[in-house]
C-alpha cells in the first residue's frame, strides 16, 4: 500500500493515467474518473471494501450542492437562446457602445451571455454577428473572435451559475452571492487583457485577407422571422438578470438582518434567493413569459437541455468521487507539507493545479471540479479565504485550451481560423486572461478582512 511520499507519486501517476485514458484512448471523462478513483483507492491504505462507498459518497455530496442547479441553469439558458433573447442582448450591447467601440461591446456581451449559456452554444449563436461586425468596422475578424471566445470562457470559468464555479463555490464553502460578485469583478480585467487588448494585438497579425466575403454574410438585425414574435431588448436583459437578482437579494438581505436571522423578511429572501429556488423560479417565469417568442415546443427545449445537462452532471459527480478518494488518502496534507517546503503560496498552487488539469484534460469544468474537490476543503488549513482560493482555482481553468478541447475546434471552425491561428488566438489569449484573473485575485487578497466575504 502506498504511504508517505510514495502516495504523492501514486497520485501523479493516477493523473497521468487519467490523461492517457481521456486523450490517448478517447474514453469518456465520466468512466475515466471513476476508474482512476477506484484504482487510486485500492492501492492506498483505505480498506478495499470502503473504497466504493467513499466514491459514492463523494459523487452524491458533490451533486447535493450543484446537481439541481446545473440542470436548471442549462434549461434556463436554453429558453433564452430559443426565444432570441441572447441575440437581442448582443444587439443591445452594440447599440449601447456604438460601432466604433464594438470590441468593448462584444466583451460586455460575451461576459453577459456566458452566464446562462454554455460556451459552445453561445459562440455558435454569436459567430455570425462578429463576422458582420468585422465587415462593417473593417476590424480583423480574429480580433472579434478573440474577444468573444475569451470573454465567454472567462465568464464560464469564473461566474456563477455556470457549473464549474458553482462546484468550486460549494466545495470551498463560499457564499454563492459573494462568489458571484467577486467572480464578476475578477472576470472584467481578465477579459479586457486576454480578450480586448490581446485581441487587438493579434488582429494586426491575422488579417481578414481571404477569410471573409461580404456577400455571404447576412446582417442579423435585418432578418425578421414573420412566424415568430420578436422579443424586446428590455425583456431579454430582464430575464437574464432575474436569477442573479434573486440570488443577490439573499446575500444583501442576509447582511442587513445579520443580527436577526429569523426575521420574516430574511426568511422570505433566503428562501427565494436560495440558488436552487432562484433558478427554479426563473425557469418557471421563462416558460410562460418567453413562450410567445419561441417556435419550438417546450418539450423540445427541455429535451435539448436534458441532453446537455446529463453528461455534465455525471462528470461533475465523478470528479467529486475522485476528489473524495484523494481526500481520504491523506494526499491533501502531504501536498500542503510539500507546498510549505517549497514556499509556494496556496493561491498559486490552486491556479497551477487547475491549469495543468485544464490543459491536459481539455475540460474547464472537469479541471475545476477535480481541483476544488481536492483543495476546496483545505482552505482553512491553508490559511486563505475560501472565496479567494476558489477564484484562484477558477482562474486556472480559463486558459491553455489545446486541440484536446472541443472548444478549440468550435473556435477554429466558426472563427474561420487555422489550427496554428487558433493556438495564437484562443490558447494564448485564454492563458493571458487566466493569469490576469490570478493577478486580480492577489490584489483582492490585499483586502482580506476589509472587504465583505474575504
Sine and cosine of phi, psi and omega as CSV:
sin_phi,cos_phi,sin_psi,cos_psi,sin_omega,cos_omega
0.00,0.00,0.64,-0.77,-0.05,-1.00
-0.98,0.20,0.74,-0.67,0.06,-1.00
-0.64,-0.77,0.25,-0.97,0.07,-1.00
0.86,0.51,-0.63,-0.77,-0.03,-1.00
-0.90,0.44,-0.46,0.89,0.04,-1.00
-0.89,0.46,-0.46,0.89,0.03,-1.00
-0.92,0.40,-0.65,0.76,0.05,-1.00
-0.91,0.42,-0.67,0.74,0.04,-1.00
-0.87,0.49,-0.68,0.73,0.03,-1.00
-0.89,0.47,-0.61,0.79,0.03,-1.00
-0.91,0.42,-0.69,0.72,0.02,-1.00
-0.89,0.45,-0.68,0.73,0.03,-1.00
-0.89,0.46,-0.63,0.77,0.01,-1.00
-0.89,0.45,-0.61,0.79,0.05,-1.00
-0.92,0.40,-0.67,0.75,0.02,-1.00
-0.88,0.47,-0.69,0.72,0.03,-1.00
-0.89,0.46,-0.59,0.81,0.04,-1.00
-0.88,0.47,-0.69,0.72,0.03,-1.00
-0.88,0.47,-0.67,0.74,-0.04,-1.00
-0.89,0.45,-0.70,0.71,-0.01,-1.00
-0.88,0.48,-0.68,0.73,-0.07,-1.00
-0.98,0.19,-0.68,0.73,-0.12,-0.99
-1.00,0.03,-0.76,0.65,-0.08,-1.00
-0.97,0.23,-0.77,0.63,-0.10,-1.00
-1.00,-0.08,-0.03,1.00,0.08,-1.00
0.88,0.48,0.51,0.86,0.06,-1.00
-0.96,0.28,0.46,-0.89,0.03,-1.00
-0.93,0.38,0.57,-0.82,-0.05,-1.00
-0.88,0.47,-0.56,0.83,-0.01,-1.00
-0.87,0.49,-0.79,0.61,0.00,-1.00
-0.91,0.42,-0.68,0.73,-0.05,-1.00
-0.88,0.48,-0.70,0.71,0.00,-1.00
-0.89,0.46,-0.66,0.75,-0.01,-1.00
-0.92,0.39,-0.66,0.75,0.00,-1.00
-0.90,0.44,-0.72,0.70,-0.01,-1.00
-0.92,0.40,-0.63,0.77,0.04,-1.00
-0.87,0.49,-0.70,0.71,0.01,-1.00
-0.90,0.43,-0.72,0.70,-0.02,-1.00
-0.89,0.46,-0.69,0.72,0.00,-1.00
-0.90,0.43,-0.66,0.75,0.00,-1.00
-0.89,0.46,-0.61,0.79,-0.06,-1.00
-0.95,0.30,-0.40,0.92,-0.03,-1.00
-0.99,-0.13,0.08,1.00,0.03,-1.00
-0.96,-0.27,-0.13,-0.99,-0.06,-1.00
-0.98,0.18,-0.01,1.00,0.05,-1.00
-0.93,0.38,0.76,-0.65,0.06,-1.00
-0.83,0.56,0.74,-0.68,-0.11,-0.99
-0.82,0.58,-0.63,0.78,-0.06,-1.00
-0.94,0.33,-0.27,0.96,-0.01,-1.00
-1.00,-0.02,-0.28,0.96,-0.08,-1.00
-0.86,0.50,-0.75,0.66,0.01,-1.00
-0.85,0.53,-0.62,0.78,0.01,-1.00
-0.92,0.40,-0.62,0.78,0.04,-1.00
-0.90,0.43,-0.68,0.74,0.03,-1.00
-0.88,0.48,-0.72,0.70,0.00,-1.00
-0.90,0.44,-0.61,0.79,0.03,-1.00
-0.90,0.43,-0.68,0.73,0.03,-1.00
-0.91,0.41,-0.64,0.77,0.04,-1.00
-0.87,0.48,-0.76,0.65,-0.06,-1.00
-0.93,0.38,-0.68,0.73,-0.04,-1.00
-0.92,0.40,-0.55,0.83,0.04,-1.00
-0.92,0.39,-0.71,0.70,-0.03,-1.00
-0.96,0.27,-0.37,0.93,0.09,-1.00
-0.87,0.50,-0.62,0.79,-0.04,-1.00
-0.98,0.19,-0.57,0.82,-0.18,-0.98
-0.74,-0.67,-0.11,0.99,-0.09,-1.00
-0.84,0.54,-0.79,0.62,0.01,-1.00
-0.88,0.47,-0.65,0.76,-0.07,-1.00
-0.90,0.43,-0.65,0.76,0.02,-1.00
-0.88,0.48,-0.74,0.67,0.00,-1.00
-0.88,0.48,-0.73,0.68,-0.01,-1.00
-0.91,0.41,-0.63,0.78,-0.01,-1.00
-0.89,0.46,-0.66,0.75,0.01,-1.00
-0.94,0.35,-0.64,0.77,0.05,-1.00
-0.88,0.47,-0.71,0.71,-0.01,-1.00
-0.88,0.48,-0.71,0.71,0.03,-1.00
-0.89,0.46,-0.59,0.81,0.01,-1.00
-0.91,0.42,-0.63,0.77,0.05,-1.00
-0.91,0.42,-0.66,0.75,0.01,-1.00
-0.90,0.45,-0.68,0.74,-0.01,-1.00
-0.92,0.39,-0.70,0.72,-0.06,-1.00
-0.93,0.38,-0.47,0.88,-0.02,-1.00
-0.99,0.12,-0.15,0.99,-0.06,-1.00
1.00,0.05,0.09,1.00,-0.05,-1.00
-0.91,0.42,-0.59,0.81,-0.03,-1.00
-0.90,0.43,-0.73,0.68,0.03,-1.00
-0.89,0.45,-0.59,0.81,-0.01,-1.00
-0.93,0.38,-0.62,0.79,0.04,-1.00
-0.89,0.46,-0.67,0.74,0.03,-1.00
-0.88,0.47,-0.71,0.70,0.02,-1.00
-0.89,0.45,-0.64,0.77,0.02,-1.00
-0.89,0.46,-0.64,0.77,0.04,-1.00
-0.89,0.45,-0.65,0.76,-0.01,-1.00
-0.91,0.42,-0.65,0.76,0.03,-1.00
-0.91,0.41,-0.60,0.80,-0.03,-1.00
-0.93,0.35,-0.66,0.75,-0.05,-1.00
-1.00,0.04,-0.50,0.87,-0.08,-1.00
1.00,-0.01,0.41,-0.91,-0.07,-1.00
-0.89,0.45,-0.60,0.80,-0.04,-1.00
-0.90,0.44,-0.51,0.86,0.01,-1.00
-0.96,-0.27,0.49,0.87,-0.05,-1.00
-0.86,0.51,-0.53,0.85,0.07,-1.00
-0.86,0.51,-0.64,0.77,0.02,-1.00
-0.96,0.29,-0.55,0.83,0.07,-1.00
-0.90,0.44,-0.65,0.76,0.00,-1.00
-0.93,0.36,-0.57,0.82,0.05,-1.00
-0.89,0.45,-0.72,0.70,0.02,-1.00
-0.90,0.43,-0.62,0.78,0.01,-1.00
-0.90,0.43,-0.71,0.71,-0.06,-1.00
-0.89,0.45,-0.65,0.76,0.03,-1.00
-0.91,0.42,-0.70,0.72,-0.06,-1.00
-0.91,0.40,-0.73,0.68,-0.10,-1.00
-0.93,0.36,-0.56,0.83,-0.08,-1.00
-0.95,0.31,-0.22,0.98,0.02,-1.00
-0.90,0.43,-0.73,0.69,0.00,-1.00
-0.98,-0.18,-0.24,0.97,-0.14,-0.99
-0.88,-0.47,0.66,-0.75,0.00,-1.00
-0.89,0.45,0.44,-0.90,-0.08,-1.00
-0.80,0.61,-0.84,0.55,-0.08,-1.00
-0.82,0.57,-0.74,0.67,-0.04,-1.00
-0.90,0.44,-0.69,0.72,-0.03,-1.00
-0.90,0.43,-0.66,0.75,-0.02,-1.00
-0.91,0.42,-0.67,0.74,0.00,-1.00
-0.91,0.41,-0.63,0.78,0.02,-1.00
-0.89,0.46,-0.62,0.78,-0.15,-0.99
-0.98,-0.18,-0.01,1.00,-0.11,-0.99
-0.92,0.40,-0.54,0.84,0.05,-1.00
-0.92,0.39,-0.56,0.83,0.01,-1.00
-0.88,0.47,-0.70,0.72,-0.03,-1.00
-0.95,0.32,-0.46,0.89,0.10,-1.00
-0.92,0.40,-0.67,0.74,0.05,-1.00
-0.88,0.47,-0.70,0.71,0.00,-1.00
-0.87,0.49,-0.65,0.76,-0.02,-1.00
-0.88,0.47,-0.66,0.75,0.01,-1.00
-0.94,0.35,-0.68,0.73,-0.03,-1.00
-0.92,0.40,-0.69,0.73,-0.11,-0.99
-1.00,-0.06,-0.22,0.97,-0.08,-1.00
0.88,0.47,0.37,0.93,0.14,-0.99
-1.00,0.01,0.64,-0.77,-0.05,-1.00
-0.80,0.60,0.67,-0.74,0.04,-1.00
-0.86,0.50,-0.58,0.81,-0.02,-1.00
-0.89,0.46,-0.49,0.87,0.06,-1.00
-0.91,0.42,-0.74,0.67,-0.01,-1.00
-0.94,0.35,-0.58,0.81,0.04,-1.00
-0.88,0.47,-0.69,0.72,0.00,-1.00
-0.88,0.47,-0.75,0.67,-0.04,-1.00
-0.89,0.46,-0.73,0.68,-0.02,-1.00
-0.91,0.42,-0.76,0.65,-0.06,-1.00
-0.90,0.43,-0.73,0.69,-0.04,-1.00
-0.94,0.34,-0.61,0.80,0.04,-1.00
-0.89,0.45,-0.67,0.74,-0.01,-1.00
-0.92,0.40,-0.73,0.68,-0.06,-1.00
-0.95,0.31,-0.52,0.86,0.03,-1.00
-0.92,0.39,-0.74,0.67,0.03,-1.00
-0.91,0.41,-0.61,0.79,0.01,-1.00
-0.88,0.48,-0.54,0.84,-0.06,-1.00
-1.00,-0.03,-0.30,0.95,-0.13,-0.99
-0.90,-0.44,-0.47,0.88,-0.22,-0.98
-0.93,-0.36,0.84,-0.54,0.13,-0.99
-0.90,0.43,0.62,-0.78,0.33,0.94
-0.96,-0.27,0.55,0.84,0.12,-0.99
-0.94,0.34,0.45,-0.89,-0.18,-0.98
-0.84,0.54,-0.72,0.70,-0.06,-1.00
-0.83,0.55,-0.85,0.52,0.02,-1.00
-0.87,0.50,-0.54,0.84,0.04,-1.00
-0.87,0.49,-0.73,0.69,0.00,-1.00
-0.91,0.42,-0.67,0.74,-0.01,-1.00
-0.88,0.48,-0.72,0.69,0.02,-1.00
-0.88,0.48,-0.65,0.76,0.00,-1.00
-0.92,0.39,-0.71,0.71,-0.05,-1.00
-0.93,0.36,-0.49,0.87,0.02,-1.00
-1.00,0.01,-0.10,1.00,-0.01,-1.00
0.95,0.31,0.49,0.87,-0.04,-1.00
-1.00,0.04,0.51,-0.86,0.11,-0.99
-0.92,0.40,0.75,-0.66,-0.08,-1.00
-0.87,0.49,-0.72,0.69,-0.02,-1.00
-0.90,0.44,-0.69,0.72,0.02,-1.00
-0.89,0.46,-0.69,0.72,-0.02,-1.00
-0.90,0.44,-0.62,0.79,0.04,-1.00
-0.88,0.47,-0.74,0.67,-0.05,-1.00
-0.88,0.47,-0.73,0.68,-0.01,-1.00
-0.96,0.29,-0.52,0.85,0.08,-1.00
-0.89,0.46,-0.68,0.74,0.05,-1.00
-0.90,0.44,-0.67,0.74,-0.01,-1.00
-0.89,0.46,-0.65,0.76,0.00,-1.00
-0.96,0.29,-0.56,0.83,-0.06,-1.00
-0.92,0.39,-0.56,0.83,-0.09,-1.00
-0.87,0.49,-0.82,0.57,0.03,-1.00
-0.90,0.43,-0.53,0.85,0.01,-1.00
-0.89,0.46,-0.68,0.74,0.01,-1.00
-0.94,0.33,-0.61,0.79,0.02,-1.00
-0.89,0.46,-0.66,0.75,-0.03,-1.00
-0.98,0.20,-0.83,0.55,-0.06,-1.00
-0.96,0.29,-0.45,0.89,-0.03,-1.00
-0.99,-0.13,-0.91,0.41,-0.12,-0.99
-0.96,0.29,-0.83,0.56,-0.07,-1.00
-0.91,0.42,-0.77,0.64,0.01,-1.00
-0.92,0.38,-0.57,0.82,0.02,-1.00
-0.88,0.48,-0.66,0.75,0.04,-1.00
-0.91,0.41,-0.61,0.79,0.02,-1.00
-0.91,0.41,-0.76,0.65,-0.06,-1.00
-0.95,0.32,-0.40,0.91,0.03,-1.00
-0.90,0.43,-0.44,0.90,0.05,-1.00
-0.97,0.24,-0.37,0.93,-0.01,-1.00
-1.00,-0.01,-0.56,0.83,-0.04,-1.00
-0.90,-0.43,0.99,-0.12,-0.11,-0.99
-1.00,0.05,0.01,-1.00,-0.02,-1.00
-1.00,0.06,0.01,1.00,-0.10,-1.00
-0.84,0.55,0.88,-0.47,0.01,-1.00
0.95,0.31,0.19,0.98,-0.10,-0.99
-0.96,-0.27,-0.58,0.82,-0.07,-1.00
-0.79,-0.61,0.65,-0.76,0.09,-1.00
-0.86,-0.50,0.89,-0.45,-0.09,-1.00
-0.84,0.54,-0.49,0.87,-0.06,-1.00
-0.94,0.35,-0.39,0.92,-0.05,-1.00
-1.00,-0.08,-0.09,1.00,-0.02,-1.00
-0.98,-0.18,0.81,-0.59,-0.01,-1.00
-0.98,-0.21,0.72,-0.69,0.03,-1.00
-0.94,0.34,0.92,-0.40,-0.07,-1.00
-0.89,0.46,-0.49,0.87,-0.05,-1.00
-0.95,0.31,-0.32,0.95,-0.02,-1.00
-1.00,-0.04,-0.18,0.98,-0.03,-1.00
-1.00,0.07,0.86,-0.52,0.03,-1.00
-0.86,-0.51,0.82,-0.58,0.04,-1.00
-1.00,0.01,0.93,-0.37,-0.05,-1.00
-0.91,0.41,-0.31,0.95,-0.04,-1.00
-1.00,-0.01,-0.04,1.00,-0.02,-1.00
-0.74,-0.68,0.74,-0.67,0.06,-1.00
-0.93,0.37,0.70,-0.71,-0.07,-1.00
-1.00,0.10,0.78,-0.63,0.00,-1.00
-0.97,0.24,0.53,-0.84,-0.01,-1.00
-0.99,0.10,0.36,-0.93,0.02,-1.00
-0.91,0.42,-0.66,0.75,-0.02,-1.00
-0.88,0.48,-0.69,0.72,0.01,-1.00
-0.92,0.39,-0.61,0.80,0.01,-1.00
-0.87,0.49,-0.76,0.65,0.02,-1.00
-0.92,0.39,-0.59,0.81,0.00,-1.00
-0.90,0.44,-0.67,0.74,0.03,-1.00
-0.92,0.39,-0.64,0.77,0.03,-1.00
-0.88,0.47,-0.62,0.79,-0.08,-1.00
-0.98,0.20,-0.35,0.94,-0.13,-0.99
-0.80,0.60,-0.84,0.55,-0.03,-1.00
-0.91,0.42,-0.53,0.85,0.00,-1.00
-0.92,0.40,-0.70,0.71,0.01,-1.00
-0.89,0.45,-0.68,0.74,0.00,-1.00
-0.89,0.46,-0.70,0.71,0.00,-1.00
-0.91,0.42,-0.69,0.73,-0.01,-1.00
-0.93,0.38,-0.50,0.86,0.02,-1.00
-0.88,0.48,-0.60,0.80,0.04,-1.00
-0.89,0.46,-0.70,0.71,-0.01,-1.00
-0.92,0.40,-0.73,0.68,-0.06,-1.00
-0.91,0.41,-0.75,0.66,-0.01,-1.00
-0.91,0.42,-0.57,0.82,0.04,-1.00
-0.87,0.49,-0.61,0.80,0.04,-1.00
-0.94,0.34,-0.60,0.80,-0.02,-1.00
-0.93,0.36,-0.56,0.83,-0.03,-1.00
-0.95,-0.31,0.55,0.84,-0.04,-1.00
-0.86,0.51,-0.57,0.82,-0.02,-1.00
-0.99,0.11,-0.26,0.97,-0.02,-1.00
-0.69,-0.73,0.93,0.38,-0.12,-0.99
-0.91,0.42,-0.32,0.95,-0.03,-1.00
-1.00,0.01,0.04,1.00,0.01,-1.00
-0.87,0.50,0.58,-0.82,-0.09,-1.00
-0.87,0.50,-0.57,0.82,0.02,-1.00
-0.91,0.41,-0.71,0.70,0.00,-1.00
-0.90,0.43,-0.64,0.77,0.02,-1.00
-0.88,0.47,-0.67,0.74,0.00,-1.00
-0.88,0.47,-0.77,0.63,-0.06,-1.00
-0.95,0.31,-0.50,0.87,0.05,-1.00
-0.94,0.35,-0.40,0.92,0.04,-1.00
-0.98,0.17,-0.82,0.58,-0.03,-1.00
-0.96,0.29,-0.34,0.94,0.00,-1.00
-1.00,-0.06,-0.03,1.00,0.12,-0.99
-0.86,0.51,0.66,-0.75,-0.12,-0.99
-0.82,0.57,-0.66,0.75,-0.02,-1.00
-0.95,0.32,-0.70,0.72,-0.01,-1.00
-0.92,0.39,-0.65,0.76,-0.01,-1.00
-0.86,0.51,-0.70,0.71,0.00,-1.00
-0.96,0.27,-0.53,0.85,0.07,-1.00
-0.90,0.44,-0.70,0.71,0.06,-1.00
-0.86,0.52,-0.69,0.72,-0.03,-1.00
-0.90,0.44,-0.65,0.76,0.02,-1.00
-0.91,0.42,-0.69,0.73,0.00,-1.00
-0.89,0.46,-0.71,0.71,0.03,-1.00
-0.88,0.48,-0.69,0.72,-0.01,-1.00
-0.88,0.47,-0.61,0.79,-0.01,-1.00
-0.86,0.51,-0.60,0.80,-0.05,-1.00
-1.00,-0.05,-0.72,0.69,-0.08,-1.00
-0.94,0.33,-0.61,0.80,-0.07,-1.00
-1.00,0.00,-0.09,1.00,-0.06,-1.00
-0.82,0.58,-0.67,0.74,-0.01,-1.00
-0.90,0.44,-0.30,0.95,-0.08,-1.00
-0.98,-0.21,0.06,1.00,-0.08,-1.00
-0.90,-0.43,0.77,-0.63,0.01,-1.00
-0.99,0.13,-0.62,0.79,-0.05,-1.00
-0.94,0.34,0.38,-0.92,0.12,-0.99
-0.95,0.32,0.56,-0.83,-0.03,-1.00
-0.86,0.50,-0.49,0.87,0.03,-1.00
-0.89,0.45,-0.59,0.81,0.02,-1.00
-0.92,0.40,-0.66,0.75,0.01,-1.00
-0.90,0.44,-0.70,0.71,0.02,-1.00
-0.90,0.44,-0.64,0.77,0.00,-1.00
-0.89,0.46,-0.70,0.72,0.03,-1.00
-0.88,0.47,-0.66,0.75,-0.01,-1.00
-0.92,0.40,-0.64,0.77,0.01,-1.00
-0.91,0.41,-0.59,0.81,0.03,-1.00
-0.89,0.45,-0.62,0.78,0.00,-1.00
-0.96,0.28,-0.69,0.73,-0.15,-0.99
-0.97,0.22,-0.48,0.88,-0.07,-1.00
-0.82,0.57,-0.80,0.60,-0.04,-1.00
-0.94,0.35,-0.58,0.82,0.03,-1.00
-0.88,0.48,-0.69,0.73,0.00,-1.00
-0.90,0.43,-0.68,0.73,0.01,-1.00
-0.89,0.45,-0.70,0.71,0.00,-1.00
-0.91,0.42,-0.65,0.76,0.02,-1.00
-0.87,0.49,-0.71,0.71,0.02,-1.00
-0.90,0.43,-0.65,0.76,0.01,-1.00
-0.91,0.42,-0.62,0.79,0.08,-1.00
-0.89,0.46,-0.62,0.78,0.06,-1.00
-0.91,0.41,-0.60,0.80,0.03,-1.00
-0.90,0.43,-0.71,0.71,0.03,-1.00
-0.89,0.46,-0.70,0.72,0.00,-1.00
-0.89,0.46,-0.60,0.80,0.00,-1.00
-0.92,0.39,-0.64,0.77,0.05,-1.00
-0.89,0.46,-0.68,0.73,0.02,-1.00
-0.87,0.49,-0.67,0.74,0.03,-1.00
-0.87,0.49,-0.71,0.71,-0.06,-1.00
-0.92,0.39,-0.42,0.91,-0.01,-1.00
-0.97,0.25,-0.32,0.95,-0.04,-1.00
1.00,0.03,0.15,0.99,0.00,-1.00
-0.88,0.48,-0.55,0.84,-0.01,-1.00
-0.84,0.54,-0.72,0.70,0.01,-1.00
-0.90,0.43,-0.63,0.78,0.02,-1.00
-0.90,0.43,-0.63,0.77,0.01,-1.00
-0.91,0.41,-0.64,0.77,0.03,-1.00
-0.87,0.49,-0.73,0.68,0.00,-1.00
-0.89,0.45,-0.65,0.76,0.03,-1.00
-0.90,0.44,-0.68,0.73,0.00,-1.00
-0.89,0.46,-0.67,0.74,0.02,-1.00
-0.90,0.43,-0.59,0.81,0.03,-1.00
-0.92,0.40,-0.56,0.83,0.03,-1.00
-1.00,0.04,-0.08,1.00,-0.04,-1.00
0.85,0.53,0.58,0.81,0.02,-1.00
-1.00,0.02,0.83,-0.56,0.01,-1.00
-0.87,0.50,0.55,-0.84,-0.06,-1.00
-0.87,0.49,-0.65,0.76,-0.03,-1.00
-0.91,0.42,-0.64,0.77,0.02,-1.00
-0.92,0.38,-0.65,0.76,0.03,-1.00
-0.88,0.48,-0.70,0.71,0.01,-1.00
-0.88,0.48,-0.68,0.73,0.01,-1.00
-0.89,0.45,-0.75,0.66,-0.05,-1.00
-0.90,0.43,-0.65,0.76,0.00,-1.00
-0.86,0.51,-0.77,0.64,-0.01,-1.00
-0.91,0.41,-0.60,0.80,-0.03,-1.00
-0.91,0.42,-0.67,0.74,0.01,-1.00
-0.89,0.45,-0.70,0.71,0.03,-1.00
-0.90,0.43,-0.64,0.77,0.00,-1.00
-0.87,0.49,-0.74,0.67,-0.03,-1.00
-0.93,0.36,-0.61,0.79,-0.10,-1.00
-0.98,0.20,-0.66,0.75,-0.09,-1.00
-1.00,-0.05,-0.37,0.93,0.02,-1.00
0.98,0.19,0.21,0.98,-0.01,-1.00
-0.74,-0.67,0.87,-0.50,0.04,-1.00
-0.91,0.41,-0.66,0.75,-0.04,-1.00
-0.90,0.44,-0.72,0.69,0.01,-1.00
-0.89,0.46,-0.66,0.75,0.00,-1.00
-0.89,0.46,-0.69,0.72,-0.02,-1.00
-0.94,0.35,-0.67,0.74,-0.01,-1.00
-0.89,0.45,-0.74,0.68,-0.05,-1.00
-0.91,0.41,-0.73,0.69,-0.02,-1.00
-0.90,0.44,-0.70,0.71,-0.04,-1.00
-0.94,0.35,-0.53,0.85,0.03,-1.00
-0.91,0.41,-0.52,0.86,-0.01,-1.00
-1.00,0.06,-0.72,0.69,-0.13,-0.99
-0.99,-0.11,-0.43,0.90,-0.07,-1.00
-0.80,0.60,-0.77,0.64,-0.02,-1.00
-0.92,0.38,-0.16,0.99,-0.05,-1.00
-0.99,-0.11,0.14,0.99,-0.08,-1.00
-0.82,0.57,-0.70,0.71,-0.02,-1.00
-0.90,0.43,-0.70,0.71,0.02,-1.00
-0.88,0.48,-0.60,0.80,-0.02,-1.00
-0.97,0.24,-0.23,0.97,0.04,-1.00
0.96,0.28,0.49,0.87,0.02,-1.00
-0.82,-0.57,0.34,-0.94,0.06,-1.00
-0.90,0.44,0.75,-0.66,0.05,-1.00
-0.83,0.56,-0.61,0.79,0.00,-1.00
-0.91,0.42,-0.71,0.71,-0.01,-1.00
-0.92,0.40,-0.65,0.76,0.04,-1.00
-0.88,0.47,-0.68,0.73,0.02,-1.00
-0.89,0.46,-0.67,0.74,0.00,-1.00
-0.92,0.38,-0.56,0.83,0.06,-1.00
-0.91,0.42,-0.63,0.77,0.07,-1.00
-0.89,0.46,-0.71,0.70,0.00,-1.00
-0.88,0.47,-0.62,0.78,0.03,-1.00
-0.88,0.48,-0.61,0.79,0.01,-1.00
-0.93,0.36,-0.35,0.94,-0.02,-1.00
-1.00,0.07,-0.01,1.00,-0.11,-0.99
-0.98,0.18,-0.82,0.57,-0.27,-0.96
-0.97,-0.23,-0.16,-0.99,-0.01,-1.00
0.85,0.53,0.64,0.77,0.12,-0.99
-0.96,0.29,0.77,-0.64,-0.05,-1.00
-0.89,-0.45,0.01,-1.00,-0.05,-1.00
-0.87,0.50,-0.16,0.99,0.08,-1.00
-0.99,0.15,0.02,1.00,0.00,-1.00
-0.97,-0.24,0.77,-0.64,0.01,-1.00
-0.88,0.48,-0.55,0.84,0.03,-1.00
-0.87,0.50,-0.52,0.85,0.03,-1.00
-0.84,0.54,-0.71,0.71,-0.07,-1.00
-0.98,0.18,-0.44,0.90,0.12,-0.99
-0.90,0.44,-0.73,0.69,0.03,-1.00
-0.90,0.44,-0.67,0.74,-0.03,-1.00
-0.90,0.44,-0.75,0.66,-0.07,-1.00
-0.94,0.35,-0.80,0.60,-0.08,-1.00
-0.99,0.15,-0.29,0.96,0.06,-1.00
-1.00,-0.05,-0.04,1.00,0.02,-1.00
0.85,0.53,0.77,0.63,-0.02,-1.00
-0.85,-0.52,0.53,-0.85,0.13,-0.99
-0.97,0.25,0.12,-0.99,0.00,-1.00
-0.88,0.47,-0.69,0.73,0.01,-1.00
-0.90,0.43,-0.67,0.74,0.03,-1.00
-0.90,0.43,-0.60,0.80,0.02,-1.00
-0.91,0.42,-0.62,0.78,0.07,-1.00
-0.86,0.50,-0.66,0.75,-0.01,-1.00
-0.94,0.33,-0.69,0.72,-0.07,-1.00
-0.97,0.23,-0.81,0.58,-0.20,-0.98
-1.00,0.04,-0.78,0.63,-0.10,-1.00
-0.94,0.34,-0.76,0.64,-0.02,-1.00
-0.95,0.33,-0.64,0.77,0.03,-1.00
-0.88,0.48,-0.66,0.75,0.04,-1.00
-0.91,0.42,-0.63,0.77,0.03,-1.00
-0.89,0.45,-0.68,0.73,0.02,-1.00
-0.88,0.47,-0.63,0.78,0.03,-1.00
-0.91,0.41,-0.69,0.73,-0.01,-1.00
-0.89,0.45,-0.69,0.72,0.02,-1.00
-0.91,0.42,-0.65,0.76,0.04,-1.00
-0.88,0.47,-0.65,0.76,0.04,-1.00
-0.88,0.47,-0.66,0.75,0.02,-1.00
-0.89,0.45,-0.67,0.74,0.05,-1.00
-0.87,0.50,-0.67,0.74,0.03,-1.00
-0.89,0.46,-0.61,0.79,0.04,-1.00
-0.90,0.43,-0.66,0.75,0.03,-1.00
-0.91,0.42,-0.59,0.80,0.06,-1.00
-0.90,0.43,-0.67,0.74,0.05,-1.00
-0.89,0.47,-0.56,0.83,-0.02,-1.00
-0.89,0.45,-0.37,0.93,0.05,-1.00
-0.93,0.36,-0.30,0.95,-0.03,-1.00
-0.95,-0.32,0.35,0.94,0.06,-1.00
-0.86,0.51,0.76,-0.65,-0.05,-1.00
1.00,0.03,-0.18,0.98,0.01,-1.00
-0.96,-0.27,-0.79,0.62,0.05,-1.00
-0.98,0.17,0.57,-0.82,-0.02,-1.00
-0.89,0.46,0.69,-0.72,0.08,-1.00
1.00,0.04,-0.16,0.99,-0.03,-1.00
-0.98,-0.18,0.00,0.00,0.00,0.00
